[in-house]
């Protein structure tokens, strides 16, 4: 199933709308705890940290050490950061403008 099909599904739309209702980090943490396994949350957190570090031009070796992610996963995050749907870019730019990044 391609992302376009997932993106247009009612289930995915509900998930996106639900996430937009989260007002603060505490609400987000509680939602993620209910929605995901601990392993999923840890993996997503590591990918977000890798994206932030790539955004600030940290070398792969440092990202591997800090996150424990494989270079293949870091490469995938980097590909999404540079050539993806701008999801990482938008949130990292927003955090940067609020002084909450890096």
C-alpha positions as CSV (number, residue, x, y, z in Angstrom):
1,X,0.0,0.0,0.0
2,X,1.4,3.4,-1.0
3,X,1.5,6.4,1.2
4,X,-1.0,8.2,-1.0
5,X,-3.6,5.5,-0.2
6,X,-2.8,5.6,3.5
7,X,-2.9,9.4,3.6
8,X,-6.4,9.4,2.1
9,X,-7.8,6.8,4.4
10,X,-10.4,7.8,7.0
11,X,-8.3,6.1,9.7
12,X,-5.2,8.2,8.9
13,X,-7.2,11.4,8.7
14,X,-8.6,10.7,12.1
15,X,-5.1,10.1,13.5
16,X,-3.9,13.5,12.0
17,X,-7.0,15.3,13.3
18,X,-6.5,13.8,16.7
19,X,-2.9,14.9,16.9
20,X,-3.9,18.4,16.0
21,X,-6.0,18.4,19.2
22,X,-3.0,17.9,21.5
23,X,-2.4,21.2,23.3
24,X,1.0,20.6,25.1
25,X,3.8,18.1,25.6
26,X,2.0,16.5,28.5
27,X,-1.1,15.8,26.4
28,X,1.2,14.5,23.6
29,X,3.1,12.2,26.0
30,X,-0.1,10.7,27.3
31,X,-1.5,10.2,23.8
32,X,1.7,8.5,22.6
33,X,1.8,6.3,25.7
34,X,-1.8,5.1,24.9
35,X,-1.2,4.8,21.2
36,X,2.2,3.3,20.8
37,X,4.4,0.7,22.5
38,X,7.4,1.8,24.5
39,X,9.7,0.5,21.7
40,X,7.8,2.5,19.1
41,X,8.0,5.7,21.1
42,X,11.8,5.1,21.7
43,X,12.4,4.5,18.0
44,X,10.4,7.6,16.9
45,X,12.2,9.7,19.5
46,X,15.6,8.5,18.3
47,X,14.6,9.4,14.7
48,X,13.5,12.8,15.7
49,X,16.8,13.4,17.6
50,X,18.7,12.2,14.5
51,X,16.7,14.6,12.3
52,X,17.5,17.4,14.6
53,X,21.2,16.6,14.6
54,X,21.3,16.2,10.8
55,X,19.5,19.6,10.6
56,X,22.4,21.0,12.5
57,X,25.0,19.2,10.4
58,X,26.3,16.7,13.0
59,X,28.3,13.8,11.5
60,X,26.7,10.4,11.3
61,X,29.3,9.0,13.7
62,X,28.1,11.4,16.4
63,X,24.4,10.6,15.7
64,X,25.1,6.9,15.9
65,X,26.8,7.4,19.3
66,X,24.1,9.6,20.7
67,X,21.0,7.7,19.4
68,X,22.2,4.1,18.9
69,X,20.5,4.2,15.4
70,X,22.1,2.3,12.5
71,X,23.7,4.3,9.8
72,X,21.0,2.9,7.4
73,X,18.2,4.4,9.6
74,X,20.1,7.7,9.9
75,X,20.5,7.7,6.1
76,X,16.8,7.2,5.7
77,X,16.0,10.1,8.1
78,X,18.5,12.2,6.2
79,X,16.8,11.4,2.9
80,X,13.4,12.3,4.3
81,X,14.9,15.5,5.8
82,X,16.4,16.6,2.5
83,X,14.0,15.2,-0.1
84,X,10.9,14.1,1.8
85,X,7.5,15.8,2.3
86,X,9.0,18.6,4.4
87,X,7.6,17.2,7.6
88,X,10.9,17.2,9.4
89,X,11.8,20.5,7.9
90,X,8.6,22.2,9.1
91,X,8.8,21.0,12.7
92,X,12.5,21.7,13.0
93,X,12.1,25.2,11.6
94,X,9.2,25.8,13.9
95,X,11.3,24.6,16.9
96,X,14.2,26.7,15.8
97,X,12.1,29.8,15.5
98,X,10.9,29.2,19.1
99,X,14.4,28.6,20.3
100,X,13.6,25.0,21.3
101,X,15.9,23.3,18.8
102,X,19.6,22.6,18.9
